[in-house]
Amino acid sequence: MREGTPFDPVAVVRIRTMLEMGLVGLKEIIAWADAWVMKLDDSPLWLLEMCTAPDVATAVGLIYGIPMLPIPATPEERRAENADHLACLFLRHRRGGLSWGEFLFQGGQYLDRAGGPWPCETFFMQLNLLERMGFPEDLVRAQREDIEHELREALERMESAHRQFEAEARGA
């Protein structure tokens, strides 16, 4: 099992996370799958089907259907998984794809659904405070710095995974 390939379960889970959180879209995931199919002599069925996925939900479902993908079992593993999802949202914010308020809202929604050890109220309370105060830039900056510090390791993981994904989607 080569690291970073479609046969690397950790890499595949990170790609699924990027896709679920909108850091990559359908066009990018299809390009990635096409590039791998062209490189491999015997592509797995899910990768072949990814090349023609009609929408993001189908693409995500194909990845969820892969047997033997790691499932977080401990609170630490669930927290790391949550952090990876939030890091993808943060990267979208950093690249201008989400406002800070939208980042907090979507992050809170994700955490509410995830049910992991990181409370969704963390993000919703910060958003409520910003709304009450009229979104002062110094408060936005302080929140952003706190969350970026908290997500530091996940941001490094997901930035690296995203760079590798983009290179593979280009066929590099």
mmCIF file of the C-alpha atoms, coordinates in Angstrom:
data_MODEL
# 
_entry.id   MODEL 
# 
loop_
_atom_site.group_PDB 
_atom_site.id 
_atom_site.type_symbol 
_atom_site.label_atom_id 
_atom_site.label_alt_id 
_atom_site.label_comp_id 
_atom_site.label_asym_id 
_atom_site.label_entity_id 
_atom_site.label_seq_id 
_atom_site.pdbx_PDB_ins_code 
_atom_site.Cartn_x 
_atom_site.Cartn_y 
_atom_site.Cartn_z 
_atom_site.occupancy 
_atom_site.B_iso_or_equiv 
_atom_site.pdbx_formal_charge 
_atom_site.auth_seq_id 
_atom_site.auth_comp_id 
_atom_site.auth_asym_id 
_atom_site.auth_atom_id 
_atom_site.pdbx_PDB_model_num 
ATOM 1   C CA . MET A 1 1   ? 0.000   0.000  0.000   1.00 0.00 ? 1   MET A CA 1 
ATOM 2   C CA . ARG A 1 2   ? 1.748   3.152  -1.198  1.00 0.00 ? 2   ARG A CA 1 
ATOM 3   C CA . GLU A 1 3   ? 1.409   6.276  0.878   1.00 0.00 ? 3   GLU A CA 1 
ATOM 4   C CA . GLY A 1 4   ? -0.737  8.942  -0.742  1.00 0.00 ? 4   GLY A CA 1 
ATOM 5   C CA . THR A 1 5   ? -2.270  6.629  -3.364  1.00 0.00 ? 5   THR A CA 1 
ATOM 6   C CA . PRO A 1 6   ? -5.892  5.493  -3.706  1.00 0.00 ? 6   PRO A CA 1 
ATOM 7   C CA . PHE A 1 7   ? -4.716  2.407  -1.798  1.00 0.00 ? 7   PHE A CA 1 
ATOM 8   C CA . ASP A 1 8   ? -3.653  4.463  1.242   1.00 0.00 ? 8   ASP A CA 1 
ATOM 9   C CA . PRO A 1 9   ? -6.691  4.532  3.571   1.00 0.00 ? 9   PRO A CA 1 
ATOM 10  C CA . VAL A 1 10  ? -5.466  7.589  5.495   1.00 0.00 ? 10  VAL A CA 1 
ATOM 11  C CA . ALA A 1 11  ? -4.988  9.591  2.283   1.00 0.00 ? 11  ALA A CA 1 
ATOM 12  C CA . VAL A 1 12  ? -8.416  8.511  1.002   1.00 0.00 ? 12  VAL A CA 1 
ATOM 13  C CA . VAL A 1 13  ? -10.114 9.563  4.253   1.00 0.00 ? 13  VAL A CA 1 
ATOM 14  C CA . ARG A 1 14  ? -8.435  12.981 4.003   1.00 0.00 ? 14  ARG A CA 1 
ATOM 15  C CA . ILE A 1 15  ? -9.630  13.345 0.411   1.00 0.00 ? 15  ILE A CA 1 
ATOM 16  C CA . ARG A 1 16  ? -13.152 12.426 1.524   1.00 0.00 ? 16  ARG A CA 1 
ATOM 17  C CA . THR A 1 17  ? -12.901 15.095 4.249   1.00 0.00 ? 17  THR A CA 1 
ATOM 18  C CA . MET A 1 18  ? -11.780 17.717 1.723   1.00 0.00 ? 18  MET A CA 1 
ATOM 19  C CA . LEU A 1 19  ? -14.671 16.758 -0.541  1.00 0.00 ? 19  LEU A CA 1 
ATOM 20  C CA . GLU A 1 20  ? -17.261 16.739 2.270   1.00 0.00 ? 20  GLU A CA 1 
ATOM 21  C CA . MET A 1 21  ? -16.199 20.183 3.477   1.00 0.00 ? 21  MET A CA 1 
ATOM 22  C CA . GLY A 1 22  ? -16.045 21.757 0.021   1.00 0.00 ? 22  GLY A CA 1 
ATOM 23  C CA . LEU A 1 23  ? -12.283 22.273 -0.112  1.00 0.00 ? 23  LEU A CA 1 
ATOM 24  C CA . VAL A 1 24  ? -12.341 20.265 -3.341  1.00 0.00 ? 24  VAL A CA 1 
ATOM 25  C CA . GLY A 1 25  ? -15.262 19.886 -5.698  1.00 0.00 ? 25  GLY A CA 1 
ATOM 26  C CA . LEU A 1 26  ? -16.596 17.418 -8.213  1.00 0.00 ? 26  LEU A CA 1 
ATOM 27  C CA . LYS A 1 27  ? -14.382 18.672 -11.036 1.00 0.00 ? 27  LYS A CA 1 
ATOM 28  C CA . GLU A 1 28  ? -11.246 18.227 -8.902  1.00 0.00 ? 28  GLU A CA 1 
ATOM 29  C CA . ILE A 1 29  ? -12.171 14.776 -7.571  1.00 0.00 ? 29  ILE A CA 1 
ATOM 30  C CA . ILE A 1 30  ? -12.915 13.522 -11.080 1.00 0.00 ? 30  ILE A CA 1 
ATOM 31  C CA . ALA A 1 31  ? -9.586  14.892 -12.350 1.00 0.00 ? 31  ALA A CA 1 
ATOM 32  C CA . TRP A 1 32  ? -7.825  13.162 -9.440  1.00 0.00 ? 32  TRP A CA 1 
ATOM 33  C CA . ALA A 1 33  ? -9.584  9.848  -10.146 1.00 0.00 ? 33  ALA A CA 1 
ATOM 34  C CA . ASP A 1 34  ? -8.901  10.105 -13.893 1.00 0.00 ? 34  ASP A CA 1 
ATOM 35  C CA . ALA A 1 35  ? -5.208  10.765 -13.247 1.00 0.00 ? 35  ALA A CA 1 
ATOM 36  C CA . TRP A 1 36  ? -4.942  7.686  -11.017 1.00 0.00 ? 36  TRP A CA 1 
ATOM 37  C CA . VAL A 1 37  ? -6.868  5.455  -13.416 1.00 0.00 ? 37  VAL A CA 1 
ATOM 38  C CA . MET A 1 38  ? -4.412  6.433  -16.147 1.00 0.00 ? 38  MET A CA 1 
ATOM 39  C CA . LYS A 1 39  ? -1.440  5.541  -13.888 1.00 0.00 ? 39  LYS A CA 1 
ATOM 40  C CA . LEU A 1 40  ? -2.736  2.220  -12.572 1.00 0.00 ? 40  LEU A CA 1 
ATOM 41  C CA . ASP A 1 41  ? -2.844  -1.112 -14.387 1.00 0.00 ? 41  ASP A CA 1 
ATOM 42  C CA . ASP A 1 42  ? -5.778  -2.364 -12.312 1.00 0.00 ? 42  ASP A CA 1 
ATOM 43  C CA . SER A 1 43  ? -7.925  0.384  -10.769 1.00 0.00 ? 43  SER A CA 1 
ATOM 44  C CA . PRO A 1 44  ? -10.372 -0.441 -7.997  1.00 0.00 ? 44  PRO A CA 1 
ATOM 45  C CA . LEU A 1 45  ? -14.042 -0.238 -8.987  1.00 0.00 ? 45  LEU A CA 1 
ATOM 46  C CA . TRP A 1 46  ? -14.756 2.735  -6.688  1.00 0.00 ? 46  TRP A CA 1 
ATOM 47  C CA . LEU A 1 47  ? -12.006 4.748  -8.423  1.00 0.00 ? 47  LEU A CA 1 
ATOM 48  C CA . LEU A 1 48  ? -13.378 3.922  -11.880 1.00 0.00 ? 48  LEU A CA 1 
ATOM 49  C CA . GLU A 1 49  ? -16.870 4.938  -10.749 1.00 0.00 ? 49  GLU A CA 1 
ATOM 50  C CA . MET A 1 50  ? -15.449 8.169  -9.292  1.00 0.00 ? 50  MET A CA 1 
ATOM 51  C CA . CYS A 1 51  ? -14.439 9.198  -12.828 1.00 0.00 ? 51  CYS A CA 1 
ATOM 52  C CA . THR A 1 52  ? -18.111 9.500  -13.761 1.00 0.00 ? 52  THR A CA 1 
ATOM 53  C CA . ALA A 1 53  ? -19.650 10.593 -10.452 1.00 0.00 ? 53  ALA A CA 1 
ATOM 54  C CA . PRO A 1 54  ? -22.588 12.874 -11.285 1.00 0.00 ? 54  PRO A CA 1 
ATOM 55  C CA . ASP A 1 55  ? -22.378 14.881 -8.065  1.00 0.00 ? 55  ASP A CA 1 
ATOM 56  C CA . VAL A 1 56  ? -20.405 15.394 -4.852  1.00 0.00 ? 56  VAL A CA 1 
ATOM 57  C CA . ALA A 1 57  ? -22.805 13.273 -2.780  1.00 0.00 ? 57  ALA A CA 1 
ATOM 58  C CA . THR A 1 58  ? -22.202 10.301 -5.069  1.00 0.00 ? 58  THR A CA 1 
ATOM 59  C CA . ALA A 1 59  ? -18.440 10.838 -4.927  1.00 0.00 ? 59  ALA A CA 1 
ATOM 60  C CA . VAL A 1 60  ? -18.502 10.988 -1.120  1.00 0.00 ? 60  VAL A CA 1 
ATOM 61  C CA . GLY A 1 61  ? -20.693 7.863  -1.039  1.00 0.00 ? 61  GLY A CA 1 
ATOM 62  C CA . LEU A 1 62  ? -18.201 5.978  -3.214  1.00 0.00 ? 62  LEU A CA 1 
ATOM 63  C CA . ILE A 1 63  ? -15.452 6.720  -0.715  1.00 0.00 ? 63  ILE A CA 1 
ATOM 64  C CA . TYR A 1 64  ? -17.641 5.771  2.257   1.00 0.00 ? 64  TYR A CA 1 
ATOM 65  C CA . GLY A 1 65  ? -18.279 2.467  0.504   1.00 0.00 ? 65  GLY A CA 1 
ATOM 66  C CA . ILE A 1 66  ? -14.601 1.492  0.449   1.00 0.00 ? 66  ILE A CA 1 
ATOM 67  C CA . PRO A 1 67  ? -14.060 -1.378 2.861   1.00 0.00 ? 67  PRO A CA 1 
ATOM 68  C CA . MET A 1 68  ? -11.408 -1.147 5.560   1.00 0.00 ? 68  MET A CA 1 
ATOM 69  C CA . LEU A 1 69  ? -11.185 2.644  5.846   1.00 0.00 ? 69  LEU A CA 1 
ATOM 70  C CA . PRO A 1 70  ? -10.161 3.683  9.345   1.00 0.00 ? 70  PRO A CA 1 
ATOM 71  C CA . ILE A 1 71  ? -12.991 4.735  11.647  1.00 0.00 ? 71  ILE A CA 1 
ATOM 72  C CA . PRO A 1 72  ? -12.116 6.951  14.614  1.00 0.00 ? 72  PRO A CA 1 
ATOM 73  C CA . ALA A 1 73  ? -12.782 4.983  17.779  1.00 0.00 ? 73  ALA A CA 1 
ATOM 74  C CA . THR A 1 74  ? -11.301 6.986  20.634  1.00 0.00 ? 74  THR A CA 1 
ATOM 75  C CA . PRO A 1 75  ? -12.172 10.517 21.719  1.00 0.00 ? 75  PRO A CA 1 
ATOM 76  C CA . GLU A 1 76  ? -8.696  11.618 20.565  1.00 0.00 ? 76  GLU A CA 1 
ATOM 77  C CA . GLU A 1 77  ? -9.257  10.109 17.108  1.00 0.00 ? 77  GLU A CA 1 
ATOM 78  C CA . ARG A 1 78  ? -12.710 11.725 16.846  1.00 0.00 ? 78  ARG A CA 1 
ATOM 79  C CA . ARG A 1 79  ? -11.258 15.065 17.908  1.00 0.00 ? 79  ARG A CA 1 
ATOM 80  C CA . ALA A 1 80  ? -8.544  14.750 15.237  1.00 0.00 ? 80  ALA A CA 1 
ATOM 81  C CA . GLU A 1 81  ? -11.185 13.868 12.628  1.00 0.00 ? 81  GLU A CA 1 
ATOM 82  C CA . ASN A 1 82  ? -13.250 16.897 13.682  1.00 0.00 ? 82  ASN A CA 1 
ATOM 83  C CA . ALA A 1 83  ? -10.142 19.071 13.535  1.00 0.00 ? 83  ALA A CA 1 
ATOM 84  C CA . ASP A 1 84  ? -9.416  17.870 9.975   1.00 0.00 ? 84  ASP A CA 1 
ATOM 85  C CA . HIS A 1 85  ? -12.957 18.789 8.898   1.00 0.00 ? 85  HIS A CA 1 
ATOM 86  C CA . LEU A 1 86  ? -12.687 22.199 10.563  1.00 0.00 ? 86  LEU A CA 1 
ATOM 87  C CA . ALA A 1 87  ? -9.250  22.724 9.023   1.00 0.00 ? 87  ALA A CA 1 
ATOM 88  C CA . CYS A 1 88  ? -10.786 22.259 5.565   1.00 0.00 ? 88  CYS A CA 1 
ATOM 89  C CA . LEU A 1 89  ? -13.365 24.935 6.353   1.00 0.00 ? 89  LEU A CA 1 
ATOM 90  C CA . PHE A 1 90  ? -10.624 27.189 7.716   1.00 0.00 ? 90  PHE A CA 1 
ATOM 91  C CA . LEU A 1 91  ? -8.610  26.728 4.513   1.00 0.00 ? 91  LEU A CA 1 
ATOM 92  C CA . ARG A 1 92  ? -11.685 27.697 2.497   1.00 0.00 ? 92  ARG A CA 1 
ATOM 93  C CA . HIS A 1 93  ? -11.995 30.823 4.672   1.00 0.00 ? 93  HIS A CA 1 
ATOM 94  C CA . ARG A 1 94  ? -8.300  31.597 4.294   1.00 0.00 ? 94  ARG A CA 1 
ATOM 95  C CA . ARG A 1 95  ? -8.633  31.366 0.496   1.00 0.00 ? 95  ARG A CA 1 
ATOM 96  C CA . GLY A 1 96  ? -11.609 33.722 0.494   1.00 0.00 ? 96  GLY A CA 1 
ATOM 97  C CA . GLY A 1 97  ? -14.275 31.072 -0.077  1.00 0.00 ? 97  GLY A CA 1 
ATOM 98  C CA . LEU A 1 98  ? -16.043 31.670 3.253   1.00 0.00 ? 98  LEU A CA 1 
ATOM 99  C CA . SER A 1 99  ? -16.559 34.737 5.384   1.00 0.00 ? 99  SER A CA 1 
ATOM 100 C CA . TRP A 1 100 ? -15.557 34.424 9.020   1.00 0.00 ? 100 TRP A CA 1 
ATOM 101 C CA . GLY A 1 101 ? -19.196 34.308 10.098  1.00 0.00 ? 101 GLY A CA 1 
ATOM 102 C CA . GLU A 1 102 ? -19.936 31.565 7.570   1.00 0.00 ? 102 GLU A CA 1 
ATOM 103 C CA . PHE A 1 103 ? -16.893 29.616 8.768   1.00 0.00 ? 103 PHE A CA 1 
ATOM 104 C CA . LEU A 1 104 ? -18.175 29.749 12.350  1.00 0.00 ? 104 LEU A CA 1 
ATOM 105 C CA . PHE A 1 105 ? -21.699 28.799 11.277  1.00 0.00 ? 105 PHE A CA 1 
ATOM 106 C CA . GLN A 1 106 ? -20.639 25.865 9.085   1.00 0.00 ? 106 GLN A CA 1 
ATOM 107 C CA . GLY A 1 107 ? -18.098 24.734 11.681  1.00 0.00 ? 107 GLY A CA 1 
ATOM 108 C CA . GLY A 1 108 ? -20.784 24.751 14.369  1.00 0.00 ? 108 GLY A CA 1 
ATOM 109 C CA . GLN A 1 109 ? -23.166 22.839 12.122  1.00 0.00 ? 109 GLN A CA 1 
ATOM 110 C CA . TYR A 1 110 ? -20.515 20.243 11.357  1.00 0.00 ? 110 TYR A CA 1 
ATOM 111 C CA . LEU A 1 111 ? -19.667 19.775 15.043  1.00 0.00 ? 111 LEU A CA 1 
ATOM 112 C CA . ASP A 1 112 ? -23.356 19.497 15.914  1.00 0.00 ? 112 ASP A CA 1 
ATOM 113 C CA . ARG A 1 113 ? -23.742 16.633 13.391  1.00 0.00 ? 113 ARG A CA 1 
ATOM 114 C CA . ALA A 1 114 ? -20.403 15.009 14.272  1.00 0.00 ? 114 ALA A CA 1 
ATOM 115 C CA . GLY A 1 115 ? -21.256 14.552 17.935  1.00 0.00 ? 115 GLY A CA 1 
ATOM 116 C CA . GLY A 1 116 ? -17.591 14.300 18.839  1.00 0.00 ? 116 GLY A CA 1 
ATOM 117 C CA . PRO A 1 117 ? -15.718 15.605 21.860  1.00 0.00 ? 117 PRO A CA 1 
ATOM 118 C CA . TRP A 1 118 ? -15.481 19.174 20.476  1.00 0.00 ? 118 TRP A CA 1 
ATOM 119 C CA . PRO A 1 119 ? -18.663 21.101 21.418  1.00 0.00 ? 119 PRO A CA 1 
ATOM 120 C CA . CYS A 1 120 ? -20.537 22.856 18.604  1.00 0.00 ? 120 CYS A CA 1 
ATOM 121 C CA . GLU A 1 121 ? -21.405 25.661 21.010  1.00 0.00 ? 121 GLU A CA 1 
ATOM 122 C CA . THR A 1 122 ? -17.790 26.819 20.771  1.00 0.00 ? 122 THR A CA 1 
ATOM 123 C CA . PHE A 1 123 ? -18.411 28.127 17.275  1.00 0.00 ? 123 PHE A CA 1 
ATOM 124 C CA . PHE A 1 124 ? -22.041 29.169 17.669  1.00 0.00 ? 124 PHE A CA 1 
ATOM 125 C CA . MET A 1 125 ? -21.271 31.253 20.771  1.00 0.00 ? 125 MET A CA 1 
ATOM 126 C CA . GLN A 1 126 ? -18.442 33.026 18.944  1.00 0.00 ? 126 GLN A CA 1 
ATOM 127 C CA . LEU A 1 127 ? -20.767 33.767 16.031  1.00 0.00 ? 127 LEU A CA 1 
ATOM 128 C CA . ASN A 1 128 ? -23.480 35.067 18.378  1.00 0.00 ? 128 ASN A CA 1 
ATOM 129 C CA . LEU A 1 129 ? -20.958 37.352 20.081  1.00 0.00 ? 129 LEU A CA 1 
ATOM 130 C CA . LEU A 1 130 ? -19.795 38.721 16.733  1.00 0.00 ? 130 LEU A CA 1 
ATOM 131 C CA . GLU A 1 131 ? -23.364 39.375 15.609  1.00 0.00 ? 131 GLU A CA 1 
ATOM 132 C CA . ARG A 1 132 ? -24.242 41.171 18.854  1.00 0.00 ? 132 ARG A CA 1 
ATOM 133 C CA . MET A 1 133 ? -21.131 43.351 18.627  1.00 0.00 ? 133 MET A CA 1 
ATOM 134 C CA . GLY A 1 134 ? -21.434 44.150 14.904  1.00 0.00 ? 134 GLY A CA 1 
ATOM 135 C CA . PHE A 1 135 ? -18.450 42.082 13.696  1.00 0.00 ? 135 PHE A CA 1 
ATOM 136 C CA . PRO A 1 136 ? -15.601 44.241 15.025  1.00 0.00 ? 136 PRO A CA 1 
ATOM 137 C CA . GLU A 1 137 ? -12.374 43.437 13.168  1.00 0.00 ? 137 GLU A CA 1 
ATOM 138 C CA . ASP A 1 138 ? -10.295 43.087 16.342  1.00 0.00 ? 138 ASP A CA 1 
ATOM 139 C CA . LEU A 1 139 ? -12.667 40.406 17.690  1.00 0.00 ? 139 LEU A CA 1 
ATOM 140 C CA . VAL A 1 140 ? -12.724 38.592 14.338  1.00 0.00 ? 140 VAL A CA 1 
ATOM 141 C CA . ARG A 1 141 ? -8.914  38.641 14.290  1.00 0.00 ? 141 ARG A CA 1 
ATOM 142 C CA . ALA A 1 142 ? -8.682  37.332 17.870  1.00 0.00 ? 142 ALA A CA 1 
ATOM 143 C CA . GLN A 1 143 ? -11.144 34.516 17.175  1.00 0.00 ? 143 GLN A CA 1 
ATOM 144 C CA . ARG A 1 144 ? -9.356  33.607 13.962  1.00 0.00 ? 144 ARG A CA 1 
ATOM 145 C CA . GLU A 1 145 ? -5.971  33.496 15.710  1.00 0.00 ? 145 GLU A CA 1 
ATOM 146 C CA . ASP A 1 146 ? -7.348  31.341 18.555  1.00 0.00 ? 146 ASP A CA 1 
ATOM 147 C CA . ILE A 1 147 ? -8.968  28.850 16.200  1.00 0.00 ? 147 ILE A CA 1 
ATOM 148 C CA . GLU A 1 148 ? -5.967  28.775 13.879  1.00 0.00 ? 148 GLU A CA 1 
ATOM 149 C CA . HIS A 1 149 ? -3.755  27.997 16.877  1.00 0.00 ? 149 HIS A CA 1 
ATOM 150 C CA . GLU A 1 150 ? -6.147  25.273 18.042  1.00 0.00 ? 150 GLU A CA 1 
ATOM 151 C CA . LEU A 1 151 ? -6.238  23.721 14.557  1.00 0.00 ? 151 LEU A CA 1 
ATOM 152 C CA . ARG A 1 152 ? -2.507  24.121 13.846  1.00 0.00 ? 152 ARG A CA 1 
ATOM 153 C CA . GLU A 1 153 ? -1.732  20.401 13.493  1.00 0.00 ? 153 GLU A CA 1 
ATOM 154 C CA . ALA A 1 154 ? -4.865  19.680 11.464  1.00 0.00 ? 154 ALA A CA 1 
ATOM 155 C CA . LEU A 1 155 ? -4.150  22.651 9.200   1.00 0.00 ? 155 LEU A CA 1 
ATOM 156 C CA . GLU A 1 156 ? -0.670  21.296 8.509   1.00 0.00 ? 156 GLU A CA 1 
ATOM 157 C CA . ARG A 1 157 ? -2.081  17.823 7.763   1.00 0.00 ? 157 ARG A CA 1 
ATOM 158 C CA . MET A 1 158 ? -4.854  19.046 5.507   1.00 0.00 ? 158 MET A CA 1 
ATOM 159 C CA . GLU A 1 159 ? -2.739  21.658 3.688   1.00 0.00 ? 159 GLU A CA 1 
ATOM 160 C CA . SER A 1 160 ? -0.193  18.956 2.896   1.00 0.00 ? 160 SER A CA 1 
ATOM 161 C CA . ALA A 1 161 ? -2.914  16.507 1.822   1.00 0.00 ? 161 ALA A CA 1 
ATOM 162 C CA . HIS A 1 162 ? -4.526  19.197 -0.329  1.00 0.00 ? 162 HIS A CA 1 
ATOM 163 C CA . ARG A 1 163 ? -1.241  20.080 -2.054  1.00 0.00 ? 163 ARG A CA 1 
ATOM 164 C CA . GLN A 1 164 ? -0.629  16.399 -2.805  1.00 0.00 ? 164 GLN A CA 1 
ATOM 165 C CA . PHE A 1 165 ? -4.215  15.968 -4.038  1.00 0.00 ? 165 PHE A CA 1 
ATOM 166 C CA . GLU A 1 166 ? -3.894  18.966 -6.379  1.00 0.00 ? 166 GLU A CA 1 
ATOM 167 C CA . ALA A 1 167 ? -0.600  17.665 -7.773  1.00 0.00 ? 167 ALA A CA 1 
ATOM 168 C CA . GLU A 1 168 ? -2.134  14.219 -8.404  1.00 0.00 ? 168 GLU A CA 1 
ATOM 169 C CA . ALA A 1 169 ? -5.221  15.751 -10.027 1.00 0.00 ? 169 ALA A CA 1 
ATOM 170 C CA . ARG A 1 170 ? -2.864  17.548 -12.454 1.00 0.00 ? 170 ARG A CA 1 
ATOM 171 C CA . GLY A 1 171 ? -1.175  14.218 -13.162 1.00 0.00 ? 171 GLY A CA 1 
ATOM 172 C CA . ALA A 1 172 ? 2.106   15.328 -11.599 1.00 0.00 ? 172 ALA A CA 1 
# 
